Amino acid sequence: MEITLYLCPVAPRDDALLPALMPHLTAAEQDRARRFVVQPARRTHVIAHALLHHALARAGVTALAFAENAQGKPFLPGQVLHFNLSHTEGLVAVALSRGAEVGVDVELQRDMPDREGVARSVFRPEEVAGMQAGADPGARFFQVWTVKEAVMKATGLGFSLPPQEIGLSGPAPTLTTLPPEHGAPGDWWLHSDSCGPHWLALASRSPPPRVTRHALRPAALIPR
């Protein structure tokens, strides 16, 4: 199995590219972009979906007909190609996989005055204790959170799967607890690393895949 990961930075200067990118989005994606009131959110939305189209085209999918599951996760009906998209301030990511669902999450590590309160609401007690005992609790928070969200997305349930039902342990988080309908924890492959100021996580219910990364700039997403 192979996962292909695409990463693209996003910055205010990329606003100049939006008029060239917008016409290549679907009508629904364009409509949503126009509804954003805050320009950074519009910028990120447009570049994220342009990156998704670019990734799918490189995988041979050019006729896009998206559907959504009951939880709102988009998919391509009739395709064995699975995809997932994530974005945060300054970075967007798309992961593609054939044969097994994939989840990707990226988060900008930032100061959180109520980090421990948030952690107690989404982490298991042993995860909170491990975060507090570590050398860099802030980094550990975002590492664990991105892995949890990647798993939630790979199940197709998103936040319909409570994050506290996902148990993680170890410096490179491994899965220890998961509702049984999603398989045994040992069935899952997880990956976590930092990308500059961001944390990245991938999750798939599969044997360890080969991961290929592509780093692109927004200008490369304009179809030629």
C-alpha positions in Angstrom: 0.0 0.0 0.0 1.1 3.5 -0.7 0.1 6.9 0.7 0.9 10.0 -1.3 1.1 13.2 0.8 1.0 16.6 -0.6 2.0 19.7 1.4 1.6 23.3 0.4 2.4 26.4 2.5 -0.1 29.3 2.5 0.7 33.0 3.0 -1.0 36.3 2.5 1.0 37.0 -0.6 -0.9 34.1 -2.2 -4.0 36.2 -2.4 -2.7 37.3 -5.8 -3.1 33.7 -7.1 -6.8 33.3 -6.1 -8.3 34.7 -9.2 -6.4 32.1 -11.3 -7.2 29.2 -9.0 -10.9 29.9 -8.3 -12.2 29.0 -11.8 -10.8 25.5 -11.5 -12.7 24.6 -8.3 -16.1 23.0 -8.4 -19.2 25.2 -8.3 -19.8 24.2 -4.6 -16.2 24.9 -3.6 -16.4 28.4 -5.3 -19.7 29.1 -3.6 -18.3 28.3 -0.2 -15.1 30.4 -0.9 -17.3 33.4 -1.6 -19.2 33.0 1.7 -16.0 33.4 3.8 -16.0 36.8 5.4 -12.4 36.6 6.6 -9.8 36.7 3.9 -7.3 34.2 5.5 -10.1 31.6 5.6 -11.0 32.2 2.0 -7.3 32.0 0.9 -6.8 28.7 2.8 -10.0 27.2 1.4 -9.2 28.0 -2.2 -5.6 26.7 -2.0 -6.6 23.6 -0.1 -9.1 22.6 -2.7 -6.8 23.5 -5.5 -4.2 21.2 -3.9 -6.8 18.4 -3.7 -7.7 18.8 -7.4 -4.0 18.8 -8.3 -3.3 15.6 -6.2 -6.3 13.8 -7.7 -5.3 14.8 -11.3 -1.8 13.4 -10.7 -3.5 10.2 -9.6 -5.5 10.0 -12.8 -8.8 11.4 -11.5 -9.9 14.3 -13.6 -13.7 13.9 -13.6 -14.6 15.0 -10.1 -18.0 14.0 -8.7 -17.8 14.3 -4.9 -20.3 12.7 -2.5 -20.4 12.8 1.3 -21.0 10.2 3.9 -23.5 10.6 6.8 -20.9 12.6 8.8 -20.1 14.9 5.9 -16.8 13.4 4.8 -16.3 13.7 1.1 -15.4 10.8 -1.2 -15.4 9.7 -4.8 -18.2 7.2 -5.5 -17.0 4.1 -7.4 -13.3 4.9 -6.8 -10.8 2.8 -4.8 -8.8 6.0 -4.4 -9.4 7.5 -0.9 -8.4 11.0 0.0 -8.4 13.3 3.0 -7.6 17.0 3.3 -6.5 19.1 6.3 -5.5 22.8 6.7 -4.3 25.1 9.4 -2.8 28.5 9.5 0.1 28.5 7.0 -0.2 25.0 5.7 -2.6 22.7 3.8 -2.2 18.9 3.3 -3.8 16.3 1.1 -3.3 12.5 1.5 -4.2 9.9 -1.1 -4.5 6.2 -0.6 -5.7 3.2 -2.7 -7.6 0.4 -0.9 -7.7 1.8 2.6 -9.1 4.9 4.1 -6.6 7.5 5.2 -6.8 10.4 7.6 -4.4 13.4 7.7 -4.3 16.3 10.2 -2.1 19.4 10.4 -2.0 21.9 13.1 0.0 25.0 13.8 1.7 24.8 17.2 0.6 27.9 19.1 0.2 29.2 22.7 -3.0 28.0 24.4 -3.7 29.6 27.8 -6.2 26.8 28.6 -4.2 24.0 27.1 -4.6 21.7 30.1 -8.3 22.3 30.3 -8.7 21.5 26.6 -6.6 18.4 27.0 -8.7 17.1 29.8 -11.8 17.5 27.6 -10.3 15.5 24.6 -7.5 13.3 26.1 -7.6 10.3 28.3 -6.3 10.8 31.8 -3.0 9.0 31.1 -2.5 11.1 28.0 -3.0 14.3 30.1 -0.5 13.0 32.7 2.1 12.2 30.0 1.7 15.6 28.4 2.2 17.3 31.8 5.3 15.3 32.6 7.0 15.9 29.3 9.8 18.3 28.5 7.5 20.3 26.1 3.8 20.0 27.0 2.8 22.3 24.2 4.4 20.2 21.5 3.0 17.0 23.1 -0.5 18.4 23.1 -0.4 19.1 19.3 1.3 15.8 18.5 -1.3 13.8 20.4 -4.2 15.9 19.1 -3.2 15.6 15.4 -2.8 11.8 15.7 -6.3 11.5 17.3 -7.9 13.7 14.7 -6.2 11.7 11.9 -7.6 8.5 13.3 -11.1 10.1 13.7 -11.0 11.1 10.0 -9.7 7.8 8.8 -12.7 6.0 10.4 -14.9 8.3 8.4 -16.7 9.5 11.6 -14.7 12.6 12.4 -16.0 14.1 15.6 -18.8 11.6 15.8 -16.1 9.4 17.3 -15.3 11.0 20.6 -11.5 11.6 20.9 -11.4 10.2 24.4 -12.3 6.8 22.9 -9.0 6.8 21.1 -6.1 5.9 23.4 -2.5 6.7 22.5 0.9 6.0 24.2 4.6 6.3 23.6 6.9 9.1 22.3 5.8 8.3 18.7 2.1 7.8 19.6 0.9 4.3 19.0 -2.8 3.2 19.3 -3.7 1.4 22.4 -7.5 1.8 22.6 -10.2 2.1 19.9 -13.9 1.1 19.7 -13.9 -2.5 18.5 -15.9 -1.8 15.3 -12.9 -0.1 13.9 -10.6 -3.0 14.3 -7.9 -3.9 16.8 -5.3 -1.1 17.7 -2.6 -3.3 16.1 -4.4 -3.2 12.8 -3.6 0.6 12.5 -0.6 2.4 11.1 0.1 5.9 12.5 2.7 8.5 11.6 3.5 11.8 13.4 6.2 14.4 12.8 6.8 18.2 13.0 7.1 20.3 9.9 8.6 23.6 11.1 6.0 25.2 13.3 3.4 22.6 12.4 2.5 19.1 13.5 1.5 16.5 10.9 -0.2 13.1 11.5 -1.3 10.3 9.2 -3.5 7.3 10.1 -4.7 4.3 8.2 -6.2 0.9 9.0 -3.5 -0.9 7.0 -0.1 -2.5 7.2 2.7 0.1 7.2 2.5 1.8 3.8 5.2 3.5 1.7 4.7 7.2 2.0 5.7 9.5 -0.8 5.8 13.3 -0.1 5.4 16.2 -2.5 6.0 19.8 -1.4 4.4 22.3 -3.6 4.0 26.1 -3.8 0.5 27.6 -4.5 1.6 28.9 -7.9 2.3 25.2 -9.0 -1.4 24.5 -8.5 -2.6 26.7 -11.4 -3.5 24.3 -14.3 -1.4 24.9 -17.3 
